[in-house]
Amino acid sequence: LRDSNETMAFAAVMLAALLTLPSVASYDVAVVSMSMHLNVLLPIANSLASRGHNVTIYSNSEARTQLKDRLDVNFHDLGALGAKFDVAAAMKQVSESPSASFKTARLMVNLFGGIGTEVFTPGLLAAFSAHRPDVTVSDPITFGAADVAEKLGIPNVWVSFMPLVMTTSVMGLHYGHAPHLPILDMAFAQSMVTMKWHTRLTNALIKPLLTQGFPRILGYARTRSRVLLGLPPVTFLMEPTVPTRVVCVRFYGFEPAMALPPFFTVTGPMEAEAYRQSTPESQTVALQPLQALIDDSDEVLVVVFGRFVNLLEAQLAAILTHLNTLTATTAGQPRFSAVFGLRDPDTLARCGVTPGPRVHIEVWLPQQALFAHPKVTMAVHHGGPSSAFEALFGGVASLAVGKIPDQYNNAAQLVDAGAGLRLDLDALTHASFGAALSELVTRRVTLGSRARQLGEMALAMPGARGAAEAVEETVALGVAHLWPANYALPYFQFMEYDVLAMYFALAMLAHSLGSCCWRGCWRRATRGRASGGAPAKLTAKAD
């Protein structure tokens, strides 16, 4: 009896302890992103919802089509982008301008600044004032989210789809006693694009300056949003003006080792969750409109350029011409087909090239299902994170055709990792695309094998789950400790004026050396002509 009473007493104590344990909190989470970047944040929203949190996505009206199968999250419509700001026209202007130009930089400021000031900042301020979330989760390009959170004192989590090197640069972060310099490596990697040595030399001198200025240029666009809120201006795109947490995707797992501060959380690709959850049945349903073409092919090439890249007529004509050649039936060769995601049918009508019978064009493609199909062996894409990762998951050889800095960087890492090739959109001509496509076809087996190996590594990373845990930790522990230590650096180092001074000094040195060489050669040439002419005159006078 005594043992029985002791047992019952022990059980009662344990039950009381269990009942007094704190339960897992449920938070109101605001996930904010424009429709162009929502694919990166959707897996985090779903992961947070599956963990019992009340998740609401705040985006423009065009994002509704991306949420048709997302029944576990709420949606707050901030209005259509096109109603207040002509996004299509602005994106077309960016596509038509050279990427390494101040005109493009100005157009990007107008594009993202206009989206932020006209749609997101006023809409979020009204929505968050009416219903205050516990935490905001946003991508860095969606101006207004972090700034409205700052205005209202809401914890903020930035999810950067850009690689670590670029993320730290657009934040204006430095480590140790010197500015953080891997941005130089990215800039010089971008410059090695074309084959002509003089173009490469020009790019090597100019593009680092433009890349160094890119964080500041978009910082100006973000400042436009902050002015509406009565907040002070910022210098860099992701400059933390209040303590904040940054969740950064480790790109392919092959990035330079960096000593990151505590407010950084590094995770794997967000697209991994959806890829792991997809089934053969769901893929079959998604591919139903393309199934006949796939069944009639030995191998399939997918061409997709995302929502940001607008192809010019000449570029589209070059691509279609080579796709028609590739898919033409040749004895003894694999039976190729091409599936092309083209958002602007008007460009097709104006380009003057008719797609061949084995080139199928759709406005929207089930990209994830396509890349997972065993017959899809090659892809031409814009180098965006979703396209690049989904190609890796499916073991698909990539030709990355980028337009803006983060796409350049992604493409360069694909090449360095041995999983793809690269061709800048500005350099896309009939000859250059033909050469790149021919190399892709020749090396598709080797590149695809390496891509599959990297994809398996990426699928093993935490991905959206790791990001969701970082969001929970931010709310539970607060953000007081999440403050970059580099703010204690001297002003000239924080602003990277020493880096810009180094660029200027190198440019002046190159100019001085070039001038000295030119003057020396000119003097030697003129001296030779003068010394060679005098004897001739004397000889003539003597005669």
NUKOL-518406 format. One record per residue (C-alpha): x, y, z; residue number from 1. Coordinates in pm, whole numbers, m for minus. Layout:
N
NODE     c1     c2     c3 drenmar
NODE      X      Y      Z     NUM
...
! end
This chain:
543
NODE     c1     c2     c3 drenmar
NODE      0      0      0       1
NODE    284    231     88       2
NODE    448    165   m248       3
NODE    118    222   m418       4
NODE     69    558   m245       5
NODE    422    668   m333       6
NODE    364    569   m692       7
NODE     41    764   m707       8
NODE    204   1067   m544       9
NODE    490   1056   m796      10
NODE    243   1032  m1086      11
NODE     48   1327   m949      12
NODE    365   1537   m925      13
NODE    467   1449  m1281      14
NODE    120   1529  m1413      15
NODE    123   1866  m1241      16
NODE    466   1939  m1386      17
NODE    349   1853  m1735      18
NODE     43   2073  m1701      19
NODE    252   2368  m1592      20
NODE    501   2340  m1882      21
NODE    475   2635  m2123      22
NODE    294   2544  m2442      23
NODE    437   2619  m2784      24
NODE    330   2972  m2865      25
NODE    131   3053  m3175      26
NODE    230   3376  m3346      27
NODE     67   3606  m3597      28
NODE    321   3614  m3881      29
NODE    309   3865  m4168      30
NODE    491   3737  m4477      31
NODE    548   4028  m4714      32
NODE    673   4003  m5071      33
NODE    591   4130  m5417      34
NODE    461   3863  m5653      35
NODE    792   3848  m5843      36
NODE    976   3712  m5536      37
NODE    696   3530  m5356      38
NODE    814   3184  m5464      39
NODE   1107   3212  m5224      40
NODE    887   3298  m4924      41
NODE    593   3063  m4988      42
NODE    774   2756  m4848      43
NODE    851   2949  m4527      44
NODE    487   3057  m4499      45
NODE    372   2697  m4538      46
NODE    629   2571  m4288      47
NODE    520   2829  m4029      48
NODE    154   2743  m4087      49
NODE    226   2371  m4041      50
NODE    386   2456  m3706      51
NODE     59   2608  m3581      52
NODE    115   2978  m3652      53
NODE   m138   3214  m3805      54
NODE     28   3321  m4131      55
NODE    m93   3598  m4358      56
NODE     73   3681  m4690      57
NODE     72   4050  m4781      58
NODE    128   4102  m5151      59
NODE     m6   4263  m5466      60
NODE   m314   4131  m5643      61
NODE   m111   3952  m5911      62
NODE     11   3706  m5645      63
NODE   m330   3542  m5614      64
NODE   m254   3304  m5900      65
NODE     47   3172  m5704      66
NODE   m171   3100  m5400      67
NODE   m447   2897  m5565      68
NODE   m325   2574  m5403      69
NODE   m211   2732  m5073      70
NODE   m510   2674  m4844      71
NODE   m313   2688  m4519      72
NODE   m227   3061  m4527      73
NODE   m431   3381  m4541      74
NODE   m390   3647  m4809      75
NODE   m412   4025  m4770      76
NODE   m442   4204  m5102      77
NODE   m242   4528  m5117      78
NODE   m378   4616  m5461      79
NODE   m263   4561  m5817      80
NODE     80   4687  m5914      81
NODE    m38   4791  m6256      82
NODE   m317   5009  m6115      83
NODE    m76   5257  m5952      84
NODE    256   5190  m6120      85
NODE    327   5060  m6471      86
NODE    552   4769  m6374      87
NODE    544   4607  m6717      88
NODE    673   4923  m6888      89
NODE    945   4973  m6624      90
NODE   1062   4611  m6652      91
NODE   1070   4640  m7032      92
NODE   1293   4948  m7004      93
NODE   1530   4765  m6769      94
NODE   1552   4469  m7009      95
NODE   1628   4696  m7304      96
NODE   1911   4877  m7122      97
NODE   2263   4738  m7075      98
NODE   2298   4588  m6728      99
NODE   2628   4771  m6657     100
NODE   2495   5122  m6704     101
NODE   2378   5406  m6485     102
NODE   2060   5425  m6690     103
NODE   1968   5073  m6581     104
NODE   2050   5163  m6222     105
NODE   1818   5464  m6244     106
NODE   1543   5250  m6398     107
NODE   1576   4993  m6119     108
NODE   1545   5267  m5859     109
NODE   1226   5386  m6031     110
NODE   1094   5030  m6061     111
NODE   1146   4907  m5706     112
NODE   1105   5250  m5549     113
NODE    777   5300  m5732     114
NODE    645   4960  m5623     115
NODE    738   5035  m5262     116
NODE    604   5389  m5238     117
NODE    288   5339  m5443     118
NODE    170   4997  m5323     119
NODE    352   4836  m5032     120
NODE    445   5112  m4787     121
NODE    101   5280  m4758     122
NODE    m82   4947  m4776     123
NODE    130   4780  m4508     124
NODE    115   5081  m4277     125
NODE   m266   5074  m4287     126
NODE   m286   4695  m4250     127
NODE    m35   4666  m3965     128
NODE   m189   4960  m3781     129
NODE   m528   4786  m3793     130
NODE   m393   4441  m3702     131
NODE    m43   4432  m3556     132
NODE    146   4107  m3632     133
NODE    398   3956  m3391     134
NODE    671   3947  m3656     135
NODE    721   4040  m4021     136
NODE    905   3819  m4271     137
NODE   1007   3980  m4599     138
NODE   1256   3972  m4883     139
NODE   1498   4266  m4907     140
NODE   1372   4398  m5242     141
NODE   1014   4449  m5120     142
NODE   1060   4801  m4989     143
NODE    829   4904  m4707     144
NODE    804   4581  m4507     145
NODE   1107   4629  m4282     146
NODE   1056   5004  m4264     147
NODE    690   4980  m4161     148
NODE    795   4721  m3903     149
NODE   1055   4969  m3775     150
NODE    795   5247  m3762     151
NODE    555   5035  m3556     152
NODE    819   4854  m3346     153
NODE    752   4505  m3488     154
NODE   1034   4245  m3499     155
NODE   1154   4190  m3853     156
NODE   1315   3894  m4031     157
NODE   1476   3945  m4370     158
NODE   1495   3639  m4598     159
NODE   1764   3699  m4858     160
NODE   1747   3493  m5177     161
NODE   2087   3638  m5272     162
NODE   2411   3451  m5195     163
NODE   2602   3527  m4876     164
NODE   2862   3742  m5049     165
NODE   2602   3965  m5205     166
NODE   2378   3973  m4897     167
NODE   2654   4105  m4675     168
NODE   2743   4364  m4939     169
NODE   2391   4501  m4979     170
NODE   2374   4529  m4599     171
NODE   2694   4733  m4588     172
NODE   2848   4484  m4345     173
NODE   3220   4448  m4273     174
NODE   3413   4215  m4047     175
NODE   3741   4265  m3868     176
NODE   3931   4587  m3929     177
NODE   3885   4610  m4305     178
NODE   3585   4630  m4536     179
NODE   3431   4304  m4650     180
NODE   3587   4253  m4993     181
NODE   3446   3935  m5155     182
NODE   3221   4171  m5353     183
NODE   3532   4231  m5565     184
NODE   3550   3863  m5652     185
NODE   3187   3871  m5763     186
NODE   3243   4183  m5970     187
NODE   3545   4044  m6152     188
NODE   3365   3714  m6204     189
NODE   3085   3910  m6370     190
NODE   3330   4086  m6597     191
NODE   3459   3764  m6754     192
NODE   3163   3738  m6988     193
NODE   3260   3803  m7346     194
NODE   3545   3663  m7550     195
NODE   3706   3985  m7674     196
NODE   3993   4094  m7454     197
NODE   3919   4467  m7480     198
NODE   3558   4414  m7368     199
NODE   3676   4202  m7078     200
NODE   3926   4471  m6978     201
NODE   3660   4742  m6993     202
NODE   3419   4533  m6785     203
NODE   3691   4454  m6532     204
NODE   3747   4827  m6477     205
NODE   3386   4948  m6486     206
NODE   3173   4670  m6344     207
NODE   3337   4664  m5999     208
NODE   3244   5029  m5960     209
NODE   2885   4959  m6065     210
NODE   2864   4650  m5846     211
NODE   3006   4841  m5552     212
NODE   2746   5108  m5615     213
NODE   2454   4863  m5658     214
NODE   2377   4837  m5283     215
NODE   2376   5215  m5258     216
NODE   2166   5260  m5571     217
NODE   1886   5040  m5435     218
NODE   1938   5207  m5098     219
NODE   1814   5527  m5264     220
NODE   1502   5343  m5378     221
NODE   1438   5221  m5024     222
NODE   1487   5575  m4892     223
NODE   1191   5687  m5104     224
NODE    976   5444  m4906     225
NODE   1120   5560  m4574     226
NODE   1044   5925  m4648     227
NODE    672   5842  m4651     228
NODE    710   5704  m4297     229
NODE    913   5995  m4164     230
NODE   1220   5774  m4115     231
NODE   1581   5879  m4183     232
NODE   1742   5778  m4514     233
NODE   1962   5471  m4557     234
NODE   2278   5418  m4757     235
NODE   2252   5047  m4838     236
NODE   1966   4834  m4961     237
NODE   1947   4610  m4649     238
NODE   2109   4844  m4400     239
NODE   1965   4742  m4061     240
NODE   1834   5058  m3895     241
NODE   1696   4856  m3603     242
NODE   1805   4517  m3466     243
NODE   1692   4254  m3713     244
NODE   1752   3894  m3813     245
NODE   1871   3788  m4156     246
NODE   1799   3442  m4298     247
NODE   2028   3376  m4594     248
NODE   2015   3086  m4837     249
NODE   2350   2915  m4876     250
NODE   2382   2885  m5250     251
NODE   2475   2530  m5352     252
NODE   2676   2493  m5031     253
NODE   2984   2624  m5217     254
NODE   3038   2973  m5083     255
NODE   3342   3129  m4920     256
NODE   3384   3061  m4549     257
NODE   3269   3372  m4363     258
NODE   3258   3454  m3993     259
NODE   2894   3562  m3971     260
NODE   2752   3759  m3677     261
NODE   2480   3616  m3447     262
NODE   2191   3783  m3627     263
NODE   2264   3577  m3941     264
NODE   2092   3241  m3988     265
NODE   2217   3037  m4284     266
NODE   1984   2776  m4428     267
NODE   1934   2573  m4743     268
NODE   1712   2634  m5047     269
NODE   1349   2713  m4968     270
NODE   1234   2519  m5274     271
NODE   1355   2192  m5120     272
NODE   1041   2147  m4907     273
NODE    804   2155  m5205     274
NODE   1035   1930  m5406     275
NODE   1048   1670  m5127     276
NODE    670   1678  m5087     277
NODE    591   1640  m5458     278
NODE    468   1299  m5574     279
NODE    470   1128  m5915     280
NODE     92   1168  m5923     281
NODE    106   1545  m5870     282
NODE    380   1577  m6132     283
NODE    174   1381  m6384     284
NODE   m123   1612  m6329     285
NODE     94   1923  m6368     286
NODE    252   1794  m6690     287
NODE    m72   1676  m6851     288
NODE    m79   1950  m7123     289
NODE    281   1864  m7219     290
NODE    266   1487  m7180     291
NODE    222   1404  m7548     292
NODE    527   1609  m7646     293
NODE    737   1457  m7365     294
NODE    634   1101  m7455     295
NODE    734   1161  m7817     296
NODE   1083   1283  m7718     297
NODE   1407   1124  m7610     298
NODE   1521   1440  m7431     299
NODE   1357   1772  m7349     300
NODE   1512   2119  m7316     301
NODE   1327   2371  m7097     302
NODE   1362   2746  m7161     303
NODE   1229   2983  m6894     304
NODE   1328   3338  m6800     305
NODE   1117   3419  m6493     306
NODE    908   3729  m6436     307
NODE   1182   3991  m6455     308
NODE   1355   3924  m6787     309
NODE   1190   4056  m7103     310
NODE   1353   3926  m7420     311
NODE   1411   4163  m7709     312
NODE   1287   4059  m8054     313
NODE   1638   3987  m8184     314
NODE   1722   3778  m7877     315
NODE   1402   3576  m7906     316
NODE   1465   3525  m8278     317
NODE   1816   3392  m8205     318
NODE   1685   3152  m7940     319
NODE   1402   3019  m8156     320
NODE   1629   2974  m8458     321
NODE   1868   2752  m8264     322
NODE   1586   2565  m8090     323
NODE   1437   2485  m8430     324
NODE   1775   2355  m8545     325
NODE   1823   2147  m8230     326
NODE   1479   1988  m8246     327
NODE   1495   1906  m8618     328
NODE   1495   1529  m8658     329
NODE   1838   1395  m8754     330
NODE   1918   1030  m8814     331
NODE   2129    880  m8538     332
NODE   2069   1173  m8298     333
NODE   1840   1188  m7991     334
NODE   1492   1315  m8059     335
NODE   1498   1655  m7888     336
NODE   1201   1873  m7801     337
NODE   1193   2219  m7641     338
NODE    940   2368  m7399     339
NODE    956   2747  m7385     340
NODE    792   2960  m7115     341
NODE    728   3295  m7284     342
NODE    527   3551  m7088     343
NODE    493   3803  m7372     344
NODE    327   3651  m7684     345
NODE    349   3989  m7860     346
NODE    728   3956  m7875     347
NODE    686   3623  m8054     348
NODE    469   3784  m8319     349
NODE    726   4059  m8377     350
NODE   1047   3852  m8377     351
NODE    989   3709  m8726     352
NODE   1076   3343  m8644     353
NODE    808   3074  m8625     354
NODE    861   2800  m8365     355
NODE    920   2457  m8514     356
NODE    683   2163  m8465     357
NODE    885   2033  m8169     358
NODE    917   2372  m7995     359
NODE    621   2415  m7761     360
NODE    550   2763  m7620     361
NODE    338   2833  m7311     362
NODE    283   3151  m7110     363
NODE    327   2956  m6784     364
NODE    519   2632  m6723     365
NODE    500   2383  m6433     366
NODE    871   2438  m6380     367
NODE    925   2217  m6077     368
NODE    745   1921  m6232     369
NODE    934   1966  m6559     370
NODE   1277   1974  m6396     371
NODE   1190   1661  m6197     372
NODE   1101   1462  m6513     373
NODE   1377   1219  m6620     374
NODE   1353   1321  m6988     375
NODE   1432   1687  m6908     376
NODE   1812   1697  m6933     377
NODE   1885   2063  m7013     378
NODE   1749   2404  m6917     379
NODE   1809   2762  m7028     380
NODE   1703   2998  m6749     381
NODE   1773   3344  m6607     382
NODE   1980   3229  m6310     383
NODE   1717   3306  m6046     384
NODE   1742   3106  m5722     385
NODE   1427   2898  m5781     386
NODE   1523   2801  m6136     387
NODE   1883   2725  m6041     388
NODE   1793   2510  m5741     389
NODE   1514   2320  m5915     390
NODE   1754   2240  m6198     391
NODE   1999   2102  m5942     392
NODE   1731   1893  m5771     393
NODE   1641   1730  m6103     394
NODE   2000   1683  m6222     395
NODE   1942   1918  m6517     396
NODE   2235   2084  m6695     397
NODE   2190   2463  m6692     398
NODE   2270   2751  m6923     399
NODE   2217   3057  m6701     400
NODE   2138   3377  m6894     401
NODE   2138   3652  m6629     402
NODE   2048   4018  m6643     403
NODE   2098   4166  m6294     404
NODE   2379   4127  m6036     405
NODE   2239   3842  m5824     406
NODE   2168   3641  m6141     407
NODE   2527   3700  m6256     408
NODE   2651   3568  m5925     409
NODE   2427   3262  m5933     410
NODE   2540   3184  m6286     411
NODE   2906   3222  m6190     412
NODE   2861   2978  m5901     413
NODE   2689   2727  m6130     414
NODE   2992   2741  m6358     415
NODE   3239   2718  m6069     416
NODE   3052   2418  m5928     417
NODE   3061   2240  m6266     418
NODE   2682   2221  m6295     419
NODE   2617   2470  m6573     420
NODE   2727   2727  m6828     421
NODE   2682   3101  m6842     422
NODE   2587   3364  m7098     423
NODE   2490   3719  m7000     424
NODE   2165   3843  m7151     425
NODE   2337   4158  m7276     426
NODE   2580   3939  m7473     427
NODE   2310   3713  m7621     428
NODE   2334   3719  m8000     429
NODE   2266   3464  m8270     430
NODE   2630   3348  m8266     431
NODE   2686   3354  m7888     432
NODE   2365   3167  m7804     433
NODE   2434   2910  m8075     434
NODE   2781   2843  m7935     435
NODE   2654   2824  m7576     436
NODE   2367   2591  m7668     437
NODE   2600   2365  m7866     438
NODE   2833   2338  m7565     439
NODE   2537   2266  m7338     440
NODE   2423   1979  m7560     441
NODE   2777   1839  m7579     442
NODE   2839   1854  m7203     443
NODE   2486   1783  m7078     444
NODE   2569   1444  m6927     445
NODE   2868   1569  m6726     446
NODE   2694   1888  m6615     447
NODE   2375   1700  m6528     448
NODE   2561   1446  m6316     449
NODE   2730   1722  m6118     450
NODE   2399   1907  m6082     451
NODE   2233   1599  m5936     452
NODE   2516   1558  m5686     453
NODE   2481   1919  m5573     454
NODE   2103   1887  m5567     455
NODE   2121   1596  m5325     456
NODE   2344   1805  m5098     457
NODE   2102   2098  m5117     458
NODE   1800   1879  m5040     459
NODE   1969   1765  m4720     460
NODE   1986   2123  m4587     461
NODE   1718   2258  m4347     462
NODE   1563   2495  m4600     463
NODE   1226   2644  m4502     464
NODE   1224   2456  m4171     465
NODE   1545   2632  m4065     466
NODE   1398   2967  m4165     467
NODE   1077   2898  m3970     468
NODE   1278   2813  m3659     469
NODE   1470   3141  m3694     470
NODE   1139   3332  m3711     471
NODE   1012   3159  m3396     472
NODE   1336   3230  m3214     473
NODE   1323   3597  m3313     474
NODE    980   3641  m3155     475
NODE   1056   3429  m2849     476
NODE   1392   3584  m2760     477
NODE   1339   3933  m2897     478
NODE   1575   4121  m3123     479
NODE   1776   4329  m2878     480
NODE   2088   4117  m2937     481
NODE   2052   4120  m3317     482
NODE   2262   4423  m3401     483
NODE   2560   4433  m3638     484
NODE   2887   4503  m3457     485
NODE   3033   4672  m3766     486
NODE   2837   4986  m3680     487
NODE   3126   5063  m3445     488
NODE   3362   5100  m3742     489
NODE   3484   5444  m3847     490
NODE   3247   5623  m4083     491
NODE   3478   5602  m4385     492
NODE   3508   5223  m4342     493
NODE   3138   5169  m4283     494
NODE   3059   5367  m4597     495
NODE   3334   5176  m4783     496
NODE   3495   5499  m4894     497
NODE   3835   5331  m4860     498
NODE   3724   5069  m5114     499
NODE   3604   5337  m5355     500
NODE   3929   5526  m5300     501
NODE   4119   5211  m5394     502
NODE   3919   5183  m5718     503
NODE   3990   5549  m5796     504
NODE   4362   5506  m5722     505
NODE   4380   5198  m5947     506
NODE   4202   5386  m6225     507
NODE   4439   5682  m6190     508
NODE   4740   5451  m6186     509
NODE   4623   5276  m6501     510
NODE   4562   5613  m6666     511
NODE   4906   5742  m6565     512
NODE   5086   5432  m6686     513
NODE   4895   5436  m7012     514
NODE   4970   5806  m7064     515
NODE   5341   5757  m6991     516
NODE   5365   5465  m7230     517
NODE   5180   5654  m7504     518
NODE   5394   5967  m7461     519
NODE   5717   5763  m7454     520
NODE   5622   5578  m7771     521
NODE   5518   5903  m7939     522
NODE   5845   6080  m7851     523
NODE   6053   5787  m7969     524
NODE   5864   5775  m8296     525
NODE   5891   6150  m8358     526
NODE   6261   6154  m8258     527
NODE   6330   5875  m8504     528
NODE   6160   6063  m8786     529
NODE   6351   6383  m8705     530
NODE   6692   6212  m8690     531
NODE   6620   6021  m9008     532
NODE   6518   6333  m9204     533
NODE   6820   6562  m9136     534
NODE   7083   6365  m9329     535
NODE   6856   6351  m9627     536
NODE   6837   6733  m9641     537
NODE   7217   6769  m9606     538
NODE   7275   6523  m9884     539
NODE   7041   6708 m10112     540
NODE   7213   7043 m10041     541
NODE   7560   6892 m10110     542
NODE   7443   6761 m10443     543
! end
